[in-house]
Amino acid sequence: MTTQVPSGFRTEPDMTVSTVTRVPTGNEFIPLDKQAGMMTVNKWLLKPIRTLMPTIADRLLGKPDMSGLWTTEIADVGNGILVVRPQAQTARGAVLLIHGGGYVMGRKEDVLAKAAAFARDIGVAVFCPGYRVAPENAYPAGLDDCHAAWCWLRDNAEDYGVDPARIVIGGYSAGGGMAASLAQRISDDGGTQPSGQLLVYPMADDQTAAKRELDKPRHRVWSNANNLFGWTSYLGGPPGTDVGPYAVPARRQDLSGLPTAWVGVGTSDLFLDESREYARRLREARVEVSYVEIEGGIHGFDNAEGSPLADAFNASATEFVRTHAV
């Protein structure tokens, strides 16, 4: 039986719209938008927002269903790793799943609901690394923590019943950008490679933050003013600051040889154009890419309850993980 794909779910970009177009929030995502749609992150508000984010995340995402799952924490690797394993672990591989937060906030617990869904739906073990955030810890601190988590998982895979050649790395927003950077670093390291990269509305190109025409009207949830603060904090300077080869994944010239990728984004997201462009460049470099674009999807729209579009988007991501981790 073929599952009907809802209208507004696309596997190729609708080039009649762009980040500059500022597509209105889709009807399915308006309730979520009302709860989370206009955050301001700057040097004055960063600490209060960090304090409030766990409460906000619990309100928006709810408590994940952890039935049938085991959770443990590895405290002495990088900045810690939260491990979510199904009691009936059937997949050969694993997922290294990285949280978002604009490179300036966020916790590994923020992806617990996603990790639980992957673990339960696929029977796969999920490893969620914490990482140090800017501006206190600029690049490469966060990437170093994620790389340490990757190396530990690769080297200890057998202890968790995991085939190290079947590990998908992925993340959401800044976590998606971090996953893209990590894939590049692992590629240059050589040796065992990830089986895929799951890039969910990735924060991948600092040059978006340099475009003042994107400042007003503000994009919902994550605006370009927030984006400028995030990138400037992470890079230790304005967009374009040259701090290292993996700081900004979109700056890498040669994308050949990277793992197969899934890239997904909404048309109301600030990261629409840069997600499209990164997917296009991967394809040009002969990397296999699955691309999903959701009409009217704001940043974080995949967390909208009761949305057929969010459900279809999440199902596509889950199928990608299933294909490359089972």
VOKOLRO-813061 format. One record per atom (N, C-alpha, C): residue number from 1; x, y, z; atom name; residue in one letter. Coordinates in steps of 0.05 Angstrom, whole numbers, m for minus. Example, Ala and Ser with C-alpha at 12.3 -4.5 7.8 and 13.67 -1.06 7.14 Angstrom:
2
   pos        x        y        z   site   code
     1      264     m114      156      N      a
     1      246      m90      156     CA      a
     1      264      m66      156      C      a
     2      257      m45      142      N      s
     2      273      m21      143     CA      s
     2      258        1      157      C      s
//
This chain:
326
   pos        x        y        z   site   code
     1       17      m24        0      N      m
     1        0        0        0     CA      m
     1       18       25        0      C      m
     2       12       43      m18      N      t
     2       28       68      m20     CA      t
     2       17       89       m1      C      t
     3       35      101       15      N      t
     3       27      122       33     CA      t
     3       25      149       17      C      t
     4        3      162       21      N      q
     4       m1      188        6     CA      q
     4       16      209       19      C      q
     5       31      223        2      N      v
     5       48      245       12     CA      v
     5       31      271       13      C      v
     6       31      285       35      N      p
     6       14      309       37     CA      p
     6       24      331       19      C      p
     7        5      348       10      N      s
     7       12      371       m7     CA      s
     7       30      389        9      C      s
     8       51      399       m4      N      g
     8       71      416       10     CA      g
     8       96      401       17      C      g
     9       97      375       13      N      f
     9      121      358       17     CA      f
     9      135      355      m10      C      f
    10      159      366      m12      N      r
    10      173      365      m38     CA      r
    10      200      352      m35      C      r
    11      208      338      m56      N      t
    11      235      326      m56     CA      t
    11      253      341      m75      C      t
    12      243      363      m87      N      e
    12      259      382     m102     CA      e
    12      251      410      m94      C      e
    13      270      429      m95      N      p
    13      263      456      m86     CA      p
    13      243      471     m104      C      p
    14      226      486      m91      N      d
    14      208      504     m106     CA      d
    14      223      531     m109      C      d
    15      234      535     m133      N      m
    15      252      558     m137     CA      m
    15      237      584     m140      C      m
    16      210      583     m138      N      t
    16      195      608     m139     CA      t
    16      196      622     m111      C      t
    17      206      608      m91      N      v
    17      209      620      m65     CA      v
    17      238      617      m55      C      v
    18      246      634      m37      N      s
    18      273      634      m27     CA      s
    18      273      645        2      C      s
    19      296      646       14      N      t
    19      299      658       40     CA      t
    19      290      687       40      C      t
    20      296      701       18      N      v
    20      289      729       16     CA      v
    20      258      732       14      C      v
    21      245      712        2      N      t
    21      216      714       m2     CA      t
    21      201      716       25      C      t
    22      211      703       46      N      r
    22      198      702       72     CA      r
    22      170      690       70      C      r
    23      168      665       63      N      v
    23      142      651       60     CA      v
    23      128      651       87      C      v
    24      102      657       87      N      p
    24       87      656      112     CA      p
    24       87      629      125      C      p
    25       84      629      151      N      t
    25       82      603      166     CA      t
    25       59      587      156      C      t
    26       63      561      151      N      g
    26       42      544      142     CA      g
    26       21      540      164      C      g
    27       m4      535      156      N      n
    27      m26      533      175     CA      n
    27      m21      512      196      C      n
    28       m8      490      188      N      e
    28       m4      468      207     CA      e
    28       16      476      229      C      e
    29       32      497      224      N      f
    29       53      504      243     CA      f
    29       47      529      259      C      f
    30       24      541      255      N      i
    30       17      565      269     CA      i
    30       16      561      299      C      i
    31        4      540      310      N      p
    31        4      536      339     CA      p
    31       33      535      350      C      p
    32       51      521      337      N      l
    32       78      520      345     CA      l
    32       91      547      343      C      l
    33       85      561      322      N      d
    33       96      588      318     CA      d
    33       88      607      341      C      d
    34       63      605      350      N      k
    34       54      622      371     CA      k
    34       69      617      397      C      k
    35       78      592      401      N      q
    35       92      585      425     CA      q
    35      122      593      424      C      q
    36      134      590      400      N      a
    36      163      592      398     CA      a
    36      173      612      377      C      a
    37      155      627      365      N      g
    37      162      640      340     CA      g
    37      179      665      340      C      g
    38      186      677      363      N      m
    38      201      702      361     CA      m
    38      221      703      384      C      m
    39      243      688      382      N      m
    39      264      689      403     CA      m
    39      285      709      395      C      m
    40      295      723      415      N      t
    40      317      742      411     CA      t
    40      341      732      427      C      t
    41      363      727      414      N      v
    41      388      718      427     CA      v
    41      410      738      421      C      v
    42      421      750      443      N      n
    42      443      768      440     CA      n
    42      460      766      466      C      n
    43      481      782      468      N      k
    43      499      779      490     CA      k
    43      486      786      517      C      k
    44      465      802      517      N      w
    44      451      810      541     CA      w
    44      431      789      550      C      w
    45      419      776      531      N      l
    45      397      757      537     CA      l
    45      406      728      537      C      l
    46      431      722      529      N      l
    46      440      695      526     CA      l
    46      438      678      552      C      l
    47      448      689      573      N      k
    47      448      674      598     CA      k
    47      420      669      608      C      k
    48      402      689      609      N      p
    48      374      683      617     CA      p
    48      360      663      599      C      p
    49      366      664      573      N      i
    49      353      645      554     CA      i
    49      364      617      560      C      i
    50      390      614      565      N      r
    50      401      588      571     CA      r
    50      387      576      596      C      r
    51      382      593      616      N      t
    51      369      584      640     CA      t
    51      341      575      635      C      t
    52      327      589      617      N      l
    52      299      583      612     CA      l
    52      295      560      591      C      l
    53      315      555      575      N      m
    53      311      536      553     CA      m
    53      302      509      561      C      m
    54      312      497      582      N      p
    54      302      470      590     CA      p
    54      272      471      595      C      p
    55      262      492      608      N      t
    55      233      494      613     CA      t
    55      218      498      587      C      t
    56      229      515      570      N      i
    56      216      521      544     CA      i
    56      215      495      527      C      i
    57      237      481      526      N      a
    57      238      456      511     CA      a
    57      218      435      521      C      a
    58      216      433      547      N      d
    58      196      414      559     CA      d
    58      168      422      551      C      d
    59      162      449      550      N      r
    59      136      458      544     CA      r
    59      129      453      514      C      r
    60      149      458      497      N      l
    60      144      455      468     CA      l
    60      144      426      459      C      l
    61      163      410      470      N      l
    61      167      383      461     CA      l
    61      152      362      478      C      l
    62      146      370      503      N      g
    62      134      350      521     CA      g
    62      155      330      530      C      g
    63      146      313      548      N      k
    63      164      292      558     CA      k
    63      164      268      539      C      k
    64      187      260      529      N      p
    64      188      238      510     CA      p
    64      179      212      523      C      p
    65      168      194      507      N      d
    65      160      168      516     CA      d
    65      186      151      516      C      d
    66      194      142      540      N      m
    66      219      127      543     CA      m
    66      214       98      548      C      m
    67      189       89      545      N      s
    67      182       61      550     CA      s
    67      197       43      530      C      s
    68      208       21      540      N      g
    68      222        3      523     CA      g
    68      251       11      516      C      g
    69      260       32      530      N      l
    69      287       43      524     CA      l
    69      304       44      549      C      l
    70      330       42      545      N      w
    70      349       46      567     CA      w
    70      364       72      561      C      w
    71      369       87      582      N      t
    71      386      111      579     CA      t
    71      409      110      598      C      t
    72      433      116      589      N      t
    72      457      118      605     CA      t
    72      472      143      597      C      t
    73      492      151      612      N      e
    73      508      174      605     CA      e
    73      537      167      608      C      e
    74      552      174      587      N      i
    74      581      171      587     CA      i
    74      593      198      594      C      i
    75      603      202      618      N      a
    75      610      229      627     CA      a
    75      639      237      620      C      a
    76      656      218      614      N      d
    76      684      225      611     CA      d
    76      694      225      582      C      d
    77      676      229      563      N      v
    77      683      232      535     CA      v
    77      673      259      525      C      v
    78      691      275      515      N      g
    78      683      302      505     CA      g
    78      669      317      526      C      g
    79      645      326      520      N      n
    79      628      340      539     CA      n
    79      605      323      549      C      n
    80      610      297      548      N      g
    80      590      278      557     CA      g
    80      573      267      533      C      g
    81      563      243      536      N      i
    81      546      230      515     CA      i
    81      522      218      529      C      i
    82      498      225      520      N      l
    82      474      212      529     CA      l
    82      468      189      510      C      l
    83      465      165      521      N      v
    83      461      141      505     CA      v
    83      432      132      509      C      v
    84      418      128      486      N      v
    84      390      117      486     CA      v
    84      390       92      470      C      v
    85      383       70      484      N      r
    85      384       44      470     CA      r
    85      357       30      473      C      r
    86      347       17      452      N      p
    86      322        2      455     CA      p
    86      328      m24      469      C      p
    87      310      m33      485      N      q
    87      313      m59      499     CA      q
    87      314      m82      478      C      q
    88      300      m78      456      N      a
    88      302      m97      434     CA      a
    88      318      m83      411      C      a
    89      344      m84      414      N      q
    89      362      m71      394     CA      q
    89      366      m89      371      C      q
    90      355      m81      348      N      t
    90      356      m99      324     CA      t
    90      374      m88      302      C      t
    91      380      m62      302      N      a
    91      396      m50      281     CA      a
    91      426      m56      286      C      a
    92      440      m60      264      N      r
    92      469      m65      265     CA      r
    92      484      m40      273      C      r
    93      474      m17      264      N      g
    93      489        8      267     CA      g
    93      480       25      290      C      g
    94      485       51      288      N      a
    94      478       70      309     CA      a
    94      474       97      297      C      a
    95      466      116      313      N      v
    95      463      144      305     CA      v
    95      478      161      325      C      v
    96      495      179      315      N      l
    96      507      200      332     CA      l
    96      491      225      326      C      l
    97      475      234      346      N      l
    97      455      255      341     CA      l
    97      462      280      357      C      l
    98      465      302      343      N      i
    98      476      327      355     CA      i
    98      454      348      357      C      i
    99      453      360      381      N      h
    99      433      380      387     CA      h
    99      439      407      374      C      h
   100      419      424      371      N      g
   100      422      451      361     CA      g
   100      425      472      383      C      g
   101      420      497      375      N      g
   101      423      519      394     CA      g
   101      440      542      384      C      g
   102      443      544      357      N      g
   102      457      566      346     CA      g
   102      486      568      353      C      g
   103      498      546      362      N      y
   103      526      544      371     CA      y
   103      530      559      397      C      y
   104      509      570      409      N      v
   104      513      586      434     CA      v
   104      496      576      458      C      v
   105      480      555      453      N      m
   105      465      544      475     CA      m
   105      456      516      467      C      m
   106      441      503      484      N      g
   106      431      476      478     CA      g
   106      445      455      496      C      g
   107      431      432      498      N      r
   107      440      410      515     CA      r
   107      435      384      500      C      r
   108      450      364      506      N      k
   108      446      338      493     CA      k
   108      418      327      498      C      k
   109      406      335      521      N      e
   109      379      326      527     CA      e
   109      358      337      508      C      e
   110      365      359      494      N      d
   110      346      371      475     CA      d
   110      337      353      453      C      d
   111      354      333      446      N      v
   111      347      314      424     CA      v
   111      337      287      435      C      v
   112      331      287      461      N      l
   112      322      261      473     CA      l
   112      297      251      460      C      l
   113      278      268      454      N      a
   113      253      258      441     CA      a
   113      259      247      413      C      a
   114      276      260      398      N      k
   114      284      249      372     CA      k
   114      299      223      375      C      k
   115      318      222      394      N      a
   115      333      198      398     CA      a
   115      315      175      406      C      a
   116      296      180      423      N      a
   116      277      160      432     CA      a
   116      260      149      408      C      a
   117      252      167      391      N      a
   117      236      159      368     CA      a
   117      252      141      349      C      a
   118      277      149      343      N      f
   118      294      133      326     CA      f
   118      299      105      339      C      f
   119      305      105      365      N      a
   119      311       80      379     CA      a
   119      287       61      378      C      a
   120      263       72      383      N      r
   120      239       56      384     CA      r
   120      231       47      356      C      r
   121      231       65      337      N      d
   121      220       59      311     CA      d
   121      239       41      294      C      d
   122      265       44      300      N      i
   122      284       30      283     CA      i
   122      298        7      298      C      i
   123      298        8      324      N      g
   123      313      m11      340     CA      g
   123      343       m5      340      C      g
   124      349       21      338      N      v
   124      377       30      336     CA      v
   124      386       44      361      C      v
   125      412       40      368      N      a
   125      423       55      391     CA      a
   125      430       83      382      C      a
   126      424      103      399      N      v
   126      429      131      392     CA      v
   126      447      143      413      C      v
   127      468      157      404      N      f
   127      488      170      421     CA      f
   127      487      200      417      C      f
   128      480      215      438      N      c
   128      476      244      436     CA      c
   128      498      258      450      C      c
   129      518      269      436      N      p
   129      540      282      449     CA      p
   129      533      311      459      C      p
   130      542      318      482      N      g
   130      542      346      490     CA      g
   130      567      359      477      C      g
   131      566      385      475      N      y
   131      590      400      466     CA      y
   131      590      428      477      C      y
   132      615      438      481      N      r
   132      618      464      492     CA      r
   132      608      485      472      C      r
   133      596      506      482      N      v
   133      584      526      465     CA      v
   133      598      553      468      C      v
   134      594      569      447      N      a
   134      605      596      446     CA      a
   134      587      616      460      C      a
   135      596      640      466      N      p
   135      622      651      461     CA      p
   135      644      642      480      C      p
   136      636      629      502      N      e
   136      657      621      522     CA      e
   136      676      601      509      C      e
   137      666      584      492      N      n
   137      682      564      479     CA      n
   137      677      565      448      C      n
   138      693      581      435      N      a
   138      690      585      406     CA      a
   138      701      560      391      C      a
   139      697      560      365      N      y
   139      709      539      348     CA      y
   139      739      537      354      C      y
   140      750      513      357      N      p
   140      739      486      350     CA      p
   140      729      470      374      C      p
   141      724      483      397      N      a
   141      717      468      421     CA      a
   141      694      449      417      C      a
   142      671      460      407      N      g
   142      648      443      403     CA      g
   142      652      420      384      C      g
   143      665      426      362      N      l
   143      671      405      342     CA      l
   143      690      384      354      C      l
   144      709      393      369      N      d
   144      727      374      382     CA      d
   144      712      355      400      C      d
   145      692      365      415      N      d
   145      676      348      432     CA      d
   145      660      327      416      C      d
   146      649      336      393      N      c
   146      634      317      376     CA      c
   146      652      297      363      C      c
   147      676      306      356      N      h
   147      696      288      344     CA      h
   147      705      267      364      C      h
   148      709      276      389      N      a
   148      716      257      410     CA      a
   148      694      236      414      C      a
   149      669      245      412      N      a
   149      646      226      415     CA      a
   149      646      206      392      C      a
   150      651      216      367      N      w
   150      653      198      344     CA      w
   150      675      177      348      C      w
   151      699      186      355      N      c
   151      722      168      359     CA      c
   151      716      147      380      C      c
   152      704      156      402      N      w
   152      697      137      424     CA      w
   152      677      117      414      C      w
   153      656      126      400      N      l
   153      636      107      391     CA      l
   153      647       88      371      C      l
   154      663       98      352      N      r
   154      676       80      333     CA      r
   154      693       59      347      C      r
   155      709       67      367      N      d
   155      727       49      380     CA      d
   155      714       30      400      C      d
   156      690       37      410      N      n
   156      676       21      429     CA      n
   156      650        9      418      C      n
   157      647       10      392      N      a
   157      622        1      380     CA      a
   157      615      m27      387      C      a
   158      635      m45      387      N      e
   158      629      m73      392     CA      e
   158      616      m77      420      C      e
   159      624      m61      439      N      d
   159      613      m64      466     CA      d
   159      583      m58      467      C      d
   160      573      m43      447      N      y
   160      545      m35      445     CA      y
   160      530      m50      423      C      y
   161      543      m71      412      N      g
   161      530      m86      391     CA      g
   161      527      m70      366      C      g
   162      546      m52      360      N      v
   162      544      m34      337     CA      v
   162      566      m40      317      C      v
   163      558      m40      292      N      d
   163      577      m42      270     CA      d
   163      587      m14      264      C      d
   164      614       m8      268      N      p
   164      623       19      265     CA      p
   164      621       30      236      C      p
   165      617       12      217      N      a
   165      613       21      189     CA      a
   165      584       28      183      C      a
   166      566       26      204      N      r
   166      538       32      200     CA      r
   166      528       54      218      C      r
   167      545       74      223      N      i
   167      538       96      241     CA      i
   167      530      120      225      C      i
   168      506      129      229      N      v
   168      496      154      216     CA      v
   168      502      177      236      C      v
   169      514      199      226      N      i
   169      517      223      242     CA      i
   169      496      243      232      C      i
   170      484      258      251      N      g
   170      464      277      244     CA      g
   170      458      297      265      C      g
   171      442      317      258      N      g
   171      436      337      278     CA      g
   171      415      357      267      C      g
   172      407      374      285      N      y
   172      385      393      280     CA      y
   172      396      421      283      C      y
   173      392      438      262      N      s
   173      400      466      263     CA      s
   173      430      468      266      C      s
   174      440      481      287      N      a
   174      469      482      291     CA      a
   174      481      454      293      C      a
   175      465      435      304      N      g
   175      473      407      305     CA      g
   175      476      395      277      C      g
   176      459      404      258      N      g
   176      463      395      231     CA      g
   176      488      406      218      C      g
   177      493      432      224      N      g
   177      518      444      215     CA      g
   177      542      430      227      C      g
   178      541      423      253      N      m
   178      562      409      266     CA      m
   178      566      381      254      C      m
   179      544      368      248      N      a
   179      546      341      235     CA      a
   179      560      343      208      C      a
   180      553      364      192      N      a
   180      565      367      166     CA      a
   180      595      373      169      C      a
   181      603      389      188      N      s
   181      631      394      193     CA      s
   181      646      369      203      C      s
   182      632      354      220      N      l
   182      644      329      230     CA      l
   182      649      309      208      C      l
   183      629      307      189      N      a
   183      633      289      167     CA      a
   183      657      297      150      C      a
   184      661      323      146      N      q
   184      685      332      131     CA      q
   184      711      325      146      C      q
   185      711      329      172      N      r
   185      736      323      188     CA      r
   185      742      294      188      C      r
   186      721      277      191      N      i
   186      725      248      190     CA      i
   186      735      239      163      C      i
   187      724      251      142      N      s
   187      733      244      115     CA      s
   187      763      250      111      C      s
   188      772      272      122      N      d
   188      800      279      119     CA      d
   188      817      261      138      C      d
   189      806      252      160      N      d
   189      821      234      178     CA      d
   189      826      207      165      C      d
   190      808      199      147      N      g
   190      810      172      136     CA      g
   190      799      151      155      C      g
   191      802      126      147      N      g
   191      792      104      164     CA      g
   191      762      101      161      C      g
   192      750       89      182      N      t
   192      721       84      182     CA      t
   192      705      109      178      C      t
   193      686      109      160      N      q
   193      670      132      154     CA      q
   193      641      128      163      C      q
   194      627      150      168      N      p
   194      598      148      174     CA      p
   194      583      136      150      C      p
   195      562      122      155      N      s
   195      546      110      133     CA      s
   195      527      130      121      C      s
   196      523      153      135      N      g
   196      505      174      124     CA      g
   196      506      198      142      C      g
   197      496      220      132      N      q
   197      494      245      147     CA      q
   197      466      256      145      C      q
   198      453      260      168      N      l
   198      426      270      170     CA      l
   198      427      299      177      C      l
   199      421      317      158      N      l
   199      425      346      162     CA      l
   199      397      359      162      C      l
   200      387      364      186      N      v
   200      360      375      189     CA      v
   200      362      405      193      C      v
   201      351      420      174      N      y
   201      354      449      172     CA      y
   201      380      459      183      C      y
   202      402      450      170      N      p
   202      429      455      182     CA      p
   202      437      484      181      C      p
   203      450      493      202      N      m
   203      462      520      204     CA      m
   203      491      516      193      C      m
   204      494      520      167      N      a
   204      518      511      153     CA      a
   204      534      533      139      C      a
   205      523      558      137      N      d
   205      537      578      121     CA      d
   205      536      605      136      C      d
   206      559      614      145      N      d
   206      560      640      160     CA      d
   206      554      664      142      C      d
   207      555      660      116      N      q
   207      550      683       98     CA      q
   207      521      692       98      C      q
   208      503      674      106      N      t
   208      475      682      109     CA      t
   208      473      704      130      C      t
   209      488      702      151      N      a
   209      487      722      173     CA      a
   209      497      749      164      C      a
   210      513      750      142      N      a
   210      524      775      132     CA      a
   210      504      790      114      C      a
   211      481      778      108      N      k
   211      462      790       90     CA      k
   211      442      807      105      C      k
   212      446      832      106      N      r
   212      428      850      121     CA      r
   212      400      851      110      C      r
   213      396      845       85      N      e
   213      369      845       74     CA      e
   213      351      823       86      C      e
   214      363      805      101      N      l
   214      348      784      114     CA      l
   214      340      791      142      C      l
   215      347      815      151      N      d
   215      342      822      179     CA      d
   215      313      828      185      C      d
   216      299      841      166      N      k
   216      272      850      171     CA      k
   216      255      844      146      C      k
   217      231      834      149      N      p
   217      219      825      174     CA      p
   217      233      799      184      C      p
   218      233      794      209      N      r
   218      248      773      221     CA      r
   218      236      746      214      C      r
   219      254      727      208      N      h
   219      245      699      206     CA      h
   219      237      689      233      C      h
   220      218      671      234      N      r
   220      207      661      259     CA      r
   220      227      642      272      C      r
   221      227      641      298      N      v
   221      242      623      315     CA      v
   221      272      631      315      C      v
   222      285      631      292      N      w
   222      313      638      290     CA      w
   222      317      659      269      C      w
   223      321      684      278      N      s
   223      323      707      259     CA      s
   223      352      710      250      C      s
   224      356      728      231      N      n
   224      383      732      221     CA      n
   224      400      749      241      C      n
   225      386      765      258      N      a
   225      401      778      280     CA      a
   225      412      757      299      C      a
   226      395      738      307      N      n
   226      405      715      323     CA      n
   226      428      701      309      C      n
   227      424      697      283      N      n
   227      444      682      267     CA      n
   227      471      696      267      C      n
   228      470      723      265      N      l
   228      495      738      265     CA      l
   228      509      735      292      C      l
   229      493      736      314      N      f
   229      505      733      340     CA      f
   229      517      705      344      C      f
   230      502      685      334      N      g
   230      511      657      337     CA      g
   230      537      652      322      C      g
   231      538      661      297      N      w
   231      562      656      281     CA      w
   231      586      673      291      C      w
   232      581      698      299      N      t
   232      603      714      309     CA      t
   232      614      703      335      C      t
   233      597      692      352      N      s
   233      606      680      376     CA      s
   233      622      655      371      C      s
   234      612      638      352      N      y
   234      625      613      346     CA      y
   234      652      617      333      C      y
   235      653      636      314      N      l
   235      678      640      299     CA      l
   235      697      658      314      C      l
   236      688      672      334      N      g
   236      705      692      348     CA      g
   236      710      717      332      C      g
   237      692      722      313      N      g
   237      694      745      296     CA      g
   237      671      745      276      C      g
   238      668      765      259      N      p
   238      645      768      241     CA      p
   238      645      746      220      C      p
   239      623      743      206      N      p
   239      622      723      184     CA      p
   239      646      727      165      C      p
   240      657      705      156      N      g
   240      681      707      139     CA      g
   240      707      704      154      C      g
   241      706      705      181      N      t
   241      730      701      197     CA      t
   241      742      674      191      C      t
   242      768      674      185      N      d
   242      782      649      177     CA      d
   242      794      637      202      C      d
   243      781      616      213      N      v
   243      790      604      238     CA      v
   243      798      575      235      C      v
   244      791      562      213      N      g
   244      798      534      210     CA      g
   244      782      521      188      C      g
   245      791      497      179      N      p
   245      779      485      155     CA      p
   245      751      474      159      C      p
   246      742      469      185      N      y
   246      716      456      189     CA      y
   246      697      474      204      C      y
   247      704      500      207      N      a
   247      686      517      223     CA      a
   247      659      522      209      C      a
   248      660      525      183      N      v
   248      636      530      167     CA      v
   248      634      510      145      C      v
   249      617      490      147      N      p
   249      617      468      127     CA      p
   249      612      478       99      C      p
   250      596      499       95      N      a
   250      590      509       68     CA      a
   250      614      521       55      C      a
   251      635      528       70      N      r
   251      658      540       57     CA      r
   251      677      520       44      C      r
   252      673      495       50      N      r
   252      691      474       39     CA      r
   252      687      473        9      C      r
   253      709      474       m6      N      q
   253      707      474      m35     CA      q
   253      702      447      m47      C      q
   254      715      426      m37      N      d
   254      712      399      m48     CA      d
   254      695      382      m30      C      d
   255      671      376      m38      N      l
   255      653      359      m22     CA      l
   255      653      330      m31      C      l
   256      670      323      m49      N      s
   256      670      296      m59     CA      s
   256      679      276      m38      C      s
   257      668      252      m39      N      g
   257      677      231      m20     CA      g
   257      663      232        6      C      g
   258      645      251       11      N      l
   258      630      252       36     CA      l
   258      608      231       36      C      l
   259      598      224       60      N      p
   259      576      204       61     CA      p
   259      551      213       48      C      p
   260      535      194       40      N      t
   260      508      200       30     CA      t
   260      493      217       50      C      t
   261      476      236       40      N      a
   261      464      255       58     CA      a
   261      434      257       54      C      a
   262      421      264       76      N      w
   262      393      273       76     CA      w
   262      392      301       86      C      w
   263      380      319       70      N      v
   263      379      348       77     CA      v
   263      349      356       77      C      v
   264      340      367       99      N      g
   264      312      375      100     CA      g
   264      308      402      113      C      g
   265      289      418      103      N      v
   265      285      445      112     CA      v
   265      257      455      104      C      v
   266      247      475      118      N      g
   266      221      487      111     CA      g
   266      225      513       95      C      g
   267      205      520       79      N      t
   267      208      544       62     CA      t
   267      206      570       77      C      t
   268      197      569      103      N      s
   268      196      594      119     CA      s
   268      221      596      137      C      s
   269      240      579      133      N      d
   269      264      578      150     CA      d
   269      286      596      139      C      d
   270      300      610      157      N      l
   270      323      626      149     CA      l
   270      343      610      134      C      l
   271      345      584      140      N      f
   271      366      567      128     CA      f
   271      358      554      102      C      f
   272      335      563       90      N      l
   272      325      551       66     CA      l
   272      346      551       44      C      l
   273      356      575       36      N      d
   273      374      577       14     CA      d
   273      400      562       18      C      d
   274      411      565       42      N      e
   274      437      552       47     CA      e
   274      434      521       48      C      e
   275      411      511       57      N      s
   275      406      482       57     CA      s
   275      404      472       28      C      s
   276      389      487       12      N      r
   276      387      479      m16     CA      r
   276      414      479      m30      C      r
   277      430      500      m24      N      e
   277      456      503      m38     CA      e
   277      475      480      m29      C      e
   278      475      474       m4      N      y
   278      493      452        5     CA      y
   278      485      426       m7      C      y
   279      458      420       m9      N      a
   279      449      396      m21     CA      a
   279      457      396      m51      C      a
   280      454      419      m64      N      r
   280      461      420      m93     CA      r
   280      491      415      m97      C      r
   281      508      426      m80      N      r
   281      537      423      m83     CA      r
   281      545      394      m76      C      r
   282      532      382      m57      N      l
   282      538      354      m52     CA      l
   282      532      337      m77      C      l
   283      509      342      m89      N      r
   283      502      327     m113     CA      r
   283      522      332     m135      C      r
   284      530      357     m139      N      e
   284      550      363     m159     CA      e
   284      576      348     m154      C      e
   285      582      343     m129      N      a
   285      606      328     m122     CA      a
   285      602      298     m122      C      a
   286      579      289     m133      N      r
   286      572      261     m136     CA      r
   286      567      247     m110      C      r
   287      558      262      m90      N      v
   287      548      250      m65     CA      v
   287      518      245      m68      C      v
   288      509      222      m60      N      e
   288      481      216      m62     CA      e
   288      466      233      m41      C      e
   289      445      247      m49      N      v
   289      430      265      m31     CA      v
   289      401      260      m34      C      v
   290      387      258      m11      N      s
   290      358      259       m9     CA      s
   290      351      286        2      C      s
   291      334      301      m12      N      y
   291      327      328       m4     CA      y
   291      297      329        1      C      y
   292      290      342       23      N      v
   292      261      346       30     CA      v
   292      257      375       37      C      v
   293      236      386       26      N      e
   293      229      415       31     CA      e
   293      199      416       38      C      e
   294      193      430       60      N      i
   294      165      431       69     CA      i
   294      154      459       66      C      i
   295      132      462       52      N      e
   295      120      488       47     CA      e
   295      110      501       73      C      e
   296      119      525       79      N      g
   296      111      540      102     CA      g
   296      123      530      128      C      g
   297      143      513      126      N      g
   297      156      503      150     CA      g
   297      175      523      163      C      g
   298      170      531      188      N      i
   298      187      548      203     CA      i
   298      210      532      215      C      i
   299      229      545      227      N      h
   299      251      532      240     CA      h
   299      240      515      263      C      h
   300      246      489      263      N      g
   300      236      471      283     CA      g
   300      208      461      279      C      g
   301      197      464      254      N      f
   301      170      457      248     CA      f
   301      165      427      252      C      f
   302      185      411      251      N      d
   302      182      382      254     CA      d
   302      172      373      281      C      d
   303      172      392      300      N      n
   303      162      386      327     CA      n
   303      132      393      330      C      n
   304      119      401      308      N      a
   304       91      408      309     CA      a
   304       73      383      313      C      a
   305       57      383      333      N      e
   305       39      360      338     CA      e
   305       15      361      319      C      e
   306        7      337      310      N      g
   306      m17      335      293     CA      g
   306      m13      346      265      C      g
   307       12      349      256      N      s
   307       17      360      229     CA      s
   307       24      337      210      C      s
   308        8      332      189      N      p
   308       15      312      169     CA      p
   308       42      318      156      C      p
   309       48      344      151      N      l
   309       73      351      138     CA      l
   309       97      345      156      C      l
   310       94      352      182      N      a
   310      116      346      201     CA      a
   310      119      316      203      C      a
   311       97      301      204      N      d
   311       99      272      206     CA      d
   311      113      260      181      C      d
   312      106      270      157      N      a
   312      118      260      133     CA      a
   312      148      267      132      C      a
   313      155      291      141      N      f
   313      183      299      142     CA      f
   313      199      281      161      C      f
   314      188      276      185      N      n
   314      202      259      204     CA      n
   314      203      230      194      C      n
   315      182      221      181      N      a
   315      183      194      170     CA      a
   315      205      191      149      C      a
   316      209      212      132      N      s
   316      230      211      112     CA      s
   316      257      209      125      C      s
   317      261      226      146      N      a
   317      287      225      161     CA      a
   317      291      197      173      C      a
   318      270      186      185      N      t
   318      272      160      198     CA      t
   318      279      138      177      C      t
   319      267      140      154      N      e
   319      273      120      133     CA      e
   319      302      122      124      C      e
   320      312      146      123      N      f
   320      341      150      116     CA      f
   320      358      136      136      C      f
   321      353      141      162      N      v
   321      368      128      183     CA      v
   321      365       98      182      C      v
   322      341       89      178      N      r
   322      336       60      176     CA      r
   322      353       47      154      C      r
   323      354       60      131      N      t
   323      368       50      108     CA      t
   323      398       48      113      C      t
   324      409       67      128      N      h
   324      438       68      131     CA      h
   324      449       59      158      C      h
   325      431       52      176      N      a
   325      440       43      202     CA      a
   325      431       14      209      C      a
   326      412        3      194      N      v
   326      402      m23      200     CA      v
   326      419      m45      187      C      v
//
